[in-house]
Amino acid sequence: MQGESGFGVRYVDIDEQEGQRIDNFLLALLSGVPRSRVYRLLRKGEVRVNGGRVKATYRLKRADRVRVPPVRTKARAEPARPSQAAARALESALLFEDEALIALNKPAGMAVHGGSGISYGLIEALRAMRPGAFLELAHRLDRDTSGCLVVAKTPGALRQLHAVLRKREAKKAYVAIVHGRWPAKLTTVRLSLHKYVTASGERRVRVSSQGKPSRTDFQRVADAKRATRLHAFPHTGRTHQIRVHTAASGHAVFGDDKYCDEQGLDLSRDLGIRALCLHAHKLSFSCAGDEYRFSAPTPEAFESAWEALVQDG
């Protein structure tokens, strides 16, 4: 990446950042600028790529020229470092590592990146543990979802992983515990999903004909009196997809305080279920001629929740 400046405006020529989303590129480049300000620059068209406006989801291409407007930054304190407990949790979460990538069993409750009141996330913690290393998220998981997460260690690996995910060539399998008896005939849910922001600024998703098409396949694994253990296979990667598809089908995920109704949340509390019972169990894909297959064991809290539901009489 090369840059030049003039009259406060910067022009950045893209090289190694090829394949990275423009919003993530800007958040790293404009360190110290609030996330809301960065996204406002994109919405208002103050950031240009090759002279044109782009959306936050635009992926950079080699030789793109990015116009970055002058932005005042605030002096920042030293970035927060992960606690010893968080560092140990990440070290024990390692599933696999080679020269191209790291695969982790992300702990539930840990955000993948900082922001919105979170001083650091998984990626910032990893960077603090490995100063100077190139580390970028290949994809994301919700903060409360545990399981398989992949981090790229080189720009080339990041481009290839993004291409694999964009083309839907990666196979993902989740395990979930949902309310009620899941119908045996309900093996596929196809519902269009639309993202929105609540009055309090919280990100949510709803079923809407104006949303993006999405599909999840489901397989019943086991039944309890008031719950079902499922395998979920998302064919698309929409935000909160599995959580909304199950809730819209009348069987919300246990511990889901965003999409479960009050009666369901009361049952969770009565049984001592605090964690979201959704886990990214398996992930497989081909990258640079290599085959990768990862499997992350379910966390103790997930199995404790299932045991409580099996014994619920």
C-alpha positions as CSV (number, residue, x, y, z in Angstrom):
1,M,0.0,0.0,0.0
2,Q,1.3,3.4,-0.9
3,G,-0.1,6.7,0.1
4,E,0.3,10.4,-0.7
5,S,-1.3,13.4,0.9
6,G,-2.3,16.9,-0.2
7,F,-4.5,19.6,1.4
8,G,-5.5,17.1,4.1
9,V,-6.8,14.5,1.6
10,R,-5.0,11.2,1.4
11,Y,-5.0,8.8,-1.6
12,V,-4.1,5.3,-0.9
13,D,-3.2,2.7,-3.6
14,I,-4.3,-0.8,-2.7
15,D,-1.9,-3.7,-2.9
16,E,-1.8,-6.2,0.0
17,Q,-5.3,-5.1,1.2
18,E,-6.9,-6.7,-1.8
19,G,-10.1,-8.5,-0.8
20,Q,-10.5,-6.6,2.5
21,R,-13.8,-4.7,3.1
22,I,-13.5,-1.0,2.8
23,D,-15.1,-0.4,6.2
24,N,-12.5,-2.7,7.9
25,F,-9.7,-1.0,5.9
26,L,-10.8,2.4,7.0
27,L,-11.2,1.4,10.7
28,A,-7.6,0.3,10.7
29,L,-6.3,3.2,8.7
30,L,-8.2,5.8,10.8
31,S,-7.2,4.5,14.2
32,G,-8.8,6.7,16.8
33,V,-11.8,7.8,14.7
34,P,-15.1,6.6,16.1
35,R,-16.7,3.7,14.1
36,S,-19.9,5.8,13.7
37,R,-17.8,8.6,12.0
38,V,-16.1,6.1,9.6
39,Y,-19.5,4.7,8.5
40,R,-20.8,8.2,8.1
41,L,-17.9,9.1,5.8
42,L,-18.9,6.1,3.6
43,R,-22.6,6.9,3.6
44,K,-22.0,10.5,2.7
45,G,-19.7,9.6,-0.2
46,E,-16.7,11.4,1.4
47,V,-14.6,8.2,0.8
48,R,-14.2,7.4,-2.8
49,V,-12.7,4.4,-4.7
50,N,-11.4,5.2,-8.1
51,G,-13.5,8.4,-8.0
52,G,-16.8,6.7,-7.2
53,R,-18.9,6.1,-4.1
54,V,-18.9,2.6,-2.6
55,K,-20.8,0.8,0.2
56,A,-19.3,-0.3,3.4
57,T,-19.3,-3.9,2.1
58,Y,-17.2,-3.1,-1.0
59,R,-14.1,-5.4,-1.2
60,L,-10.9,-3.7,-2.3
61,K,-9.2,-4.7,-5.5
62,R,-5.5,-4.5,-6.3
63,A,-4.6,-1.1,-7.8
64,D,-7.8,0.5,-6.4
65,R,-7.2,4.2,-5.4
66,V,-9.0,5.2,-2.2
67,R,-9.6,8.8,-1.5
68,V,-9.6,9.4,2.3
69,P,-10.9,12.8,3.4
70,P,-9.2,14.8,6.2
71,V,-10.5,13.5,9.6
72,R,-9.6,14.9,13.0
73,T,-8.6,12.2,15.3
74,K,-8.5,12.2,19.1
75,A,-5.5,11.3,21.1
76,R,-5.9,7.7,22.2
77,A,-4.7,6.0,25.3
78,E,-2.8,2.8,25.0
79,P,-5.1,0.1,23.6
80,A,-6.6,-2.2,26.2
81,R,-4.9,-5.4,26.5
82,P,-6.6,-8.7,27.2
83,S,-6.6,-10.0,30.8
84,Q,-4.6,-13.0,31.6
85,A,-7.7,-15.1,31.8
86,A,-8.8,-14.0,28.3
87,A,-5.3,-14.7,27.0
88,R,-5.4,-18.2,28.5
89,A,-8.8,-18.8,27.1
90,L,-7.6,-18.0,23.6
91,E,-4.5,-20.1,23.9
92,S,-6.6,-23.1,25.0
93,A,-9.1,-22.3,22.2
94,L,-6.5,-23.0,19.4
95,L,-7.7,-25.8,17.1
96,F,-5.2,-25.5,14.3
97,E,-2.4,-23.3,12.9
98,D,-0.2,-23.3,9.8
99,E,1.5,-20.6,7.8
100,A,-1.7,-19.3,6.3
101,L,-4.3,-19.3,9.1
102,I,-5.4,-19.9,12.6
103,A,-8.6,-21.8,13.6
104,L,-10.0,-21.2,17.0
105,N,-12.9,-22.5,19.1
106,K,-14.2,-19.0,20.0
107,P,-15.5,-18.7,23.5
108,A,-19.1,-17.6,24.0
109,G,-19.4,-14.1,25.2
110,M,-16.2,-12.8,23.5
111,A,-16.8,-10.4,20.7
112,V,-14.7,-11.0,17.5
113,H,-13.6,-7.3,17.5
114,G,-13.8,-4.3,19.8
115,G,-16.2,-1.4,19.5
116,S,-19.6,-0.2,20.8
117,G,-18.4,-0.1,24.3
118,I,-16.1,-3.2,24.0
119,S,-12.5,-2.3,24.7
120,Y,-11.1,-5.2,22.8
121,G,-12.3,-8.3,21.0
122,L,-10.8,-11.6,19.9
123,I,-8.8,-10.1,17.0
124,E,-7.3,-7.3,19.2
125,A,-6.4,-9.8,21.9
126,L,-4.6,-12.0,19.4
127,R,-2.7,-9.1,18.0
128,A,-1.7,-8.0,21.5
129,M,-0.4,-11.6,22.1
130,R,1.5,-11.6,18.8
131,P,2.8,-8.1,18.3
132,G,3.6,-7.2,14.7
133,A,1.9,-10.2,13.1
134,F,-0.6,-9.9,10.3
135,L,-3.9,-11.1,11.7
136,E,-7.3,-10.5,10.1
137,L,-10.7,-12.1,10.7
138,A,-11.7,-14.2,7.7
139,H,-15.4,-14.2,8.9
140,R,-17.3,-13.4,12.0
141,L,-19.4,-15.0,14.7
142,D,-21.9,-13.3,17.0
143,R,-20.5,-12.4,20.4
144,D,-22.6,-15.0,22.2
145,T,-22.1,-17.7,19.7
146,S,-19.2,-20.1,20.3
147,G,-17.3,-22.3,17.9
148,C,-15.1,-22.4,14.7
149,L,-13.6,-19.1,13.7
150,V,-10.8,-18.6,11.2
151,V,-8.1,-15.9,11.2
152,A,-5.9,-15.2,8.2
153,K,-2.1,-14.8,8.8
154,T,-1.2,-13.3,5.4
155,P,-2.9,-10.9,3.0
156,G,-2.9,-13.7,0.3
157,A,-4.7,-16.1,2.7
158,L,-7.2,-13.4,3.6
159,R,-8.1,-12.8,-0.1
160,Q,-8.5,-16.5,-0.8
161,L,-10.6,-17.1,2.3
162,H,-12.9,-14.2,1.5
163,A,-13.3,-15.6,-2.0
164,V,-14.2,-19.0,-0.7
165,L,-16.8,-17.6,1.7
166,R,-18.2,-15.2,-0.9
167,K,-18.7,-18.0,-3.4
168,R,-20.4,-20.1,-0.6
169,E,-17.8,-22.9,-1.0
170,A,-17.3,-23.3,2.7
171,K,-19.5,-25.9,4.5
172,K,-20.7,-24.9,8.0
173,A,-22.5,-26.9,10.6
174,Y,-23.9,-25.5,13.8
175,V,-25.5,-27.3,16.8
176,A,-28.4,-25.5,18.6
177,I,-30.9,-26.2,21.4
178,V,-34.3,-24.7,20.6
179,H,-37.6,-24.4,22.4
180,G,-40.3,-27.0,21.9
181,R,-40.5,-30.0,19.6
182,W,-39.0,-29.1,16.2
183,P,-41.2,-30.6,13.4
184,A,-39.6,-33.6,11.7
185,K,-40.8,-32.4,8.3
186,L,-39.3,-28.9,8.8
187,T,-35.9,-29.6,7.2
188,T,-35.4,-26.3,5.3
189,V,-36.2,-22.7,6.2
190,R,-36.1,-20.1,3.4
191,L,-36.9,-16.6,4.6
192,S,-35.6,-13.2,3.5
193,L,-33.9,-11.3,6.3
194,H,-33.6,-7.5,6.7
195,K,-31.1,-5.8,9.1
196,Y,-32.2,-2.8,11.1
197,V,-31.1,-0.8,14.1
198,T,-33.4,-0.3,17.1
199,A,-34.0,3.1,18.8
200,S,-31.3,2.2,21.3
201,G,-28.8,1.6,18.6
202,E,-28.9,-2.2,18.8
203,R,-28.5,-4.3,15.6
204,R,-31.4,-6.6,14.9
205,V,-32.7,-8.7,12.0
206,R,-36.3,-9.4,11.0
207,V,-38.1,-11.5,8.3
208,S,-39.1,-9.1,5.5
209,S,-39.9,-9.4,1.8
210,Q,-37.5,-6.5,1.4
211,G,-34.6,-8.4,2.9
212,K,-32.0,-10.7,1.4
213,P,-32.8,-14.3,0.5
214,S,-31.5,-16.8,3.0
215,R,-31.6,-20.5,3.6
216,T,-30.9,-22.9,6.5
217,D,-31.3,-26.6,6.5
218,F,-32.1,-28.4,9.8
219,Q,-31.7,-31.9,11.2
220,R,-33.2,-33.1,14.4
221,V,-30.6,-34.8,16.7
222,A,-32.5,-35.4,20.0
223,D,-35.6,-34.4,21.8
224,A,-36.3,-33.4,25.4
225,K,-39.7,-32.6,26.9
226,R,-39.6,-28.9,26.1
227,A,-36.6,-28.7,23.7
228,T,-35.0,-30.1,20.6
229,R,-31.3,-30.5,19.8
230,L,-30.6,-29.6,16.2
231,H,-27.9,-29.4,13.6
232,A,-28.2,-26.3,11.4
233,F,-26.5,-25.9,8.0
234,P,-26.6,-22.3,6.7
235,H,-26.4,-22.0,2.9
236,T,-26.2,-18.2,3.2
237,G,-24.3,-16.1,5.8
238,R,-26.8,-13.5,6.9
239,T,-26.5,-11.8,10.2
240,H,-28.3,-13.8,13.0
241,Q,-29.6,-16.1,10.3
242,I,-30.0,-19.3,12.4
243,R,-31.4,-17.4,15.3
244,V,-34.0,-15.6,13.3
245,H,-34.9,-18.7,11.2
246,T,-35.6,-20.8,14.3
247,A,-37.5,-18.0,16.1
248,A,-39.6,-17.3,13.0
249,S,-40.4,-21.0,12.9
250,G,-41.7,-20.8,16.5
251,H,-38.7,-22.5,18.1
252,A,-36.2,-19.8,19.3
253,V,-32.7,-20.8,20.5
254,F,-32.4,-21.1,24.2
255,G,-30.7,-18.2,25.9
256,D,-31.5,-15.8,22.9
257,D,-32.5,-12.5,24.6
258,K,-32.9,-10.9,21.2
259,Y,-35.4,-13.2,19.5
260,C,-36.9,-15.4,22.2
261,D,-40.2,-14.4,23.8
262,E,-40.6,-13.7,27.5
263,Q,-42.1,-17.1,28.3
264,G,-39.1,-18.8,26.7
265,L,-36.6,-16.5,28.6
266,D,-38.4,-17.3,31.8
267,L,-37.9,-21.0,31.2
268,S,-34.2,-20.5,30.5
269,R,-33.9,-18.6,33.8
270,D,-35.8,-21.2,35.7
271,L,-33.4,-23.9,34.5
272,G,-30.3,-21.8,35.0
273,I,-29.6,-21.5,31.3
274,R,-27.6,-18.2,30.8
275,A,-25.6,-18.8,27.6
276,L,-26.9,-18.7,24.0
277,C,-27.2,-22.4,23.0
278,L,-25.8,-22.0,19.5
279,H,-22.4,-23.3,18.6
280,A,-20.4,-23.3,15.3
281,H,-19.5,-27.0,15.4
282,K,-17.8,-27.7,12.0
283,L,-16.2,-25.8,9.2
284,S,-14.6,-27.1,6.1
285,F,-13.3,-25.6,2.9
286,S,-10.5,-25.7,0.2
287,C,-7.9,-22.9,0.2
288,A,-4.8,-22.6,-2.0
289,G,-5.0,-26.3,-2.9
290,D,-5.3,-27.4,0.7
291,E,-8.3,-29.0,2.4
292,Y,-9.2,-27.8,5.8
293,R,-11.7,-29.4,8.2
294,F,-12.2,-28.1,11.7
295,S,-14.4,-29.4,14.5
296,A,-15.0,-27.5,17.7
297,P,-16.3,-29.3,20.8
298,T,-19.4,-27.8,22.4
299,P,-18.7,-25.8,25.5
300,E,-19.5,-27.0,29.0
301,A,-22.3,-24.5,29.4
302,F,-24.0,-25.8,26.3
303,E,-24.0,-29.4,27.5
304,S,-25.1,-28.4,31.0
305,A,-28.1,-26.6,29.4
306,W,-29.0,-29.7,27.4
307,E,-28.6,-31.9,30.5
308,A,-31.0,-29.6,32.5
309,L,-33.5,-29.8,29.7
310,V,-33.3,-33.6,29.5
311,Q,-33.9,-33.8,33.2
312,D,-36.7,-31.2,33.2
313,G,-39.7,-33.2,34.0
